[in-house]
Amino acid sequence: MTNSAVLALPAASALFAGLRESVDQLSDRILAQILAEEDAYAGAQIPAALLRHIVEINVEALLHTMSGGEESLDAAREAGREKAEHSVPLEGLLHAYRIAGITLWERVVELSVSTDRTELLLRASSDVWGVIDRFSNAAADAYREVVDARDRQDENRRGVLMLALLDESTSPRDAGAALRGLGLPEGGRYAVVAAERTPSGADPMPGIEQRLRQRGLASAWSVWSTEHVGVIALSAAEEVTEVERVVAAVAASRVGISRSFAEIANGARALDQARLALACLPRRAIGVHSYDSAPLDVLLTAGAGAAEELGTQVLGAVRAHADGDLLLDTLETWFAANGSTAEAAARLHCHRNTVGYRLARIAELTGRSVSIPADSAELYAALRAVRLLA
């Protein structure tokens, strides 16, 4: 890549060419300013010699470009990679380029005053800072590539450990090693959470790990093919209720939570429970369902084929009726009102006689009356099957 118009002028490039003889001194000056102004480097693990090398090769590359040479961003990319590898924050990386740019600019201004080329330097200013921007952007891109690759490696590692932890064939010793690798305590109780991945691929529980940590609950998470899976460490079985509240506050898809368990060997069973609980929520719904909160729904979900047959056998005629949806809504509301016709009528905004008429129509179509306990149980189970599998 060649320089822009002003820097391509021999008189302008000559201003920067003279600085190339003092790269060592400029590098030392820039390095001292970086260390003095940027606290991020104090806590980073980057060796002093490596940092000095990065500064020098970038000063040399910047001056080469500003002197009219062919632009190469290799030094900038090396700076980005090394600082990412040594945990220097991205802001610290970009600040270092600003310091370098200001230092080089101040020095060339000093020289231009003595050579009466101030006007030419002013014309070149936007070109100079354009070079600085391209170098810093290249460094930032390289930095992000390293961070993204590291995140993918961490995610793969968590996925492997989570698979080991929730595999019924894993030995207690290996399960304990997986717990330690995931940063979870050994002993105590646990719960498994399964969240359906959203169509957009966005996190179905944004910020969940941090929110749980704020409540003293350690957790580990992994993204699988169709779901996000988490294992949460509990100090008591009752904390599952707190987990449900926290998850409900951020859920962006269907989420299922297992019952708590103490033996890590039960992790595979808990994962099945979480998945069944998730399936108890209607498709495309957003919300949380705990395994123990609706045993009948779990039973129907576990036997989806039989549940579908039950819904068809008991309520097939109702669903085929012209007012099928209205009749099913009335039946569902009546059950939700604990069998109170008056309460169901109030919720449906109609007369209680209308509710009675609709329930009678359901009895005609199904051969089952809500007034008979066995019939009522079949109607409720069939209705739940229809709602769950719709």
Secondary structure, 3 states (H helix, E strand, C coil): CCCCCCCCCHHHHHHHHHHHHHHHHHHHHHHHHHHHHCCHHHHCCCCHHHHHHHHHHHHHHHHHHHCCCCCCCHHHHHHHHHHHHCCCCHHHHHHHHHHHHHHHHHHHHHHHHHHCCHHHHHHHHHHHHHHHHHHHHHHHHHHHHHHHHHHHHHHHHHHHHHHHHCCCCCCHHHHHHHHHHCCCCCCCEEEEEEEECCCCCCCCCCCHHHHHHHCCCCEEEEECCCEEEEEEEECCCCHHHHHHHHHHHHCCCEEEECCCECCHHHHHHHHHHHHHHHHCCCCCCCEEEECCCCHHHHHHHHCHHHHHHHHHHHHHHHHHCCCHHHHHHHHHHHHHCCCCHHHHHHHHCCCHHHHHHHHHHHHHHHCCCCCCHHHHHHHHHHHHHHHHHC
